[in-house]
């Protein structure tokens, strides 16, 4: 019996007969689909979508960036009250809320998926929510309260000239108390102009210094003078500057440590229904303490803005004013008729006002 020789498949012939081939391909496709369903589609269907939750680290980061904006606008911890569901933030009436909101938005961009939203209630209360991926971390409610602090700026040494710099100070749009030395060439003219521009005026009364050179122009108060002469010179100064509401000392480091003399000076100021500002040209000055004992309206200078005629120094003094104000102190500061002093004030006062520091005339801070 002859065996049949297997000749193999011809090129192009299917491995299996056509009906079987369809069955096998169908099974392979079914297996592939089952794998896709089992390992890819089904787990996604069965897996429950967990809601996003903020971690403690998320909340700390969000709070860090919000507090950065609050510090920029002088809204320190004492102005933030935790009410449980929200934090009440007490903002000054003049604070620029739009700038505060912009600052918070800008800072939160540093957090991936961070967000901030704002709404205003019918009674003009602002509500800000901050968080991540639309999950709120903190809710802040902003309510108007008193200013961050009150600051009065006195500008000394008017009277020598009446130039453009003097005019700039007189036309300054923020309250500046103008202190004029009596008896100088331009003293009366500056006083009149200050009155027309509704600026507050002080008599910048020359008083005896300890070591500095001085010139007596008929108004200098000296420790060697008798009581009548001291009173007469004070009366003359206010007669020449009738719109002056009070007095502060020019020089006077020797006069203001002399209790006997200061009692005479303060007694006359009280008789004239005026007040006294101790310029504090001597850190041993007793003028303010004596005024308190005598119940004479008075206050004391906290710092000289331009004790050094240096822009960096002046900028540092402005920061000292801010630091005192946010602690709740009423701050009186003195500057002089100088170009850099004017520039420092014009650059800083608008920004500080928008952050909640209220500038007032010195009479408002007299006790």
Secondary structure, 3 states (H helix, E strand, C coil): CCCCCCCCCCCCCCCCCHHHHHHHHHHHHHHHHHHHHHHHHHHHHHCCCCCCCCCHHHHHHHHHHHHHHHHHCCCCHHHEEECCCCEEEEEECCCCHHHHHHHHHHHHCCCCCEEEEEEECCCCCEEEEEEECCEEEEEEEEEEECCCEEEEEEEEEECCCCCHHHHHHHCCCCCCEEEECCCCCCHHHHHHHHHHCCCEEEEEEEECCCCCCCCCCCCCECCCCCHHHHHHHHHHHHHHCCCEEEEEEEECCCHHHCHHHHHHHHHHHHHCCCEEEECCCCCCCCHHHHHHHHCCCEEECCEECCCCCCHHHHHHHHHHHHHHHCCCCCEEEEEECCHHHHHHHHHHHHHHHHCCEEEECHHHHCC
